[in-house]
Amino acid sequence: MKKAILGRKLGMTQIFNENGKVIPVTVIEAGPCAVIQKKTVEKDGYEAVQVGFSDIREKLVNKPMKGHFEKAGVTLKRFIKEFKLENASEYKEGQEIKADVFTAGDKVDVSGVSKGKGFQGTIKRWNAQRGPMSHGSKFHRAPGSMGACSDPSRTFKNMKMAGHMGNRNTTVLNLEVAKVIPEKNIILIKGGVPGPNKGLVAIRNTVKA
């Protein structure tokens, strides 16, 4: 059965397994999410479910979106995301998806927006080598050669140069669910996941299973 849920990254901590070994985990407040809309092959050409997460004040929602939520019979939500699931037909509009859809040992992919680092040089952005740090070199953290100057008289596409770093949609594959605490809507995932604390993340079954 394909499963997916939206959540909020709370930070990292560590837990101990039954052998006393320390496991670093990311704490995610997963759900409860509400199914807002079902996409069907007959009407939309594909099967998917649209889910919402995190309640929001009425004044922050426009009239079309307010009607969209009322039609599904759910409270107003801040975040909306669509998941293409093979078993989308099993879900019903207004249904709640909670953290207990996952269990310890499940393999998942976690998607989020990576931390923005602003404008960075080639050393931080691409792990480039720096020049010698002695006083006479006068070449320390400069980008170096970017290609021939006369022919073709331009810089090739995808050259690894300085620029904006981070703040991109990122997915970490094949992570393991270490523990689920259903009464607190908490999922503990082994290792790190993309994004800052309080950032939105999407958890789904791994594609590498």
Secondary structure, DSSP 8 states (H G I E B T S, - for coil): ---EEEEEEEEEEEEE-TT--EEEEEEEEE--EEEEEEE-HHHHSS-EEEEEEEE--GGGS-HHHHHHHHHHT---EEEEEEE--TTGGG--TT-EE-GGGS-TT-EEEEEEE----EEE-HHHHH-------STTT--SS-----S-SSSS-S--TT---SEEES-SEEEEEEEEEEEEEGGGTEEEEES--SS-TT-EEEEEE-TT-
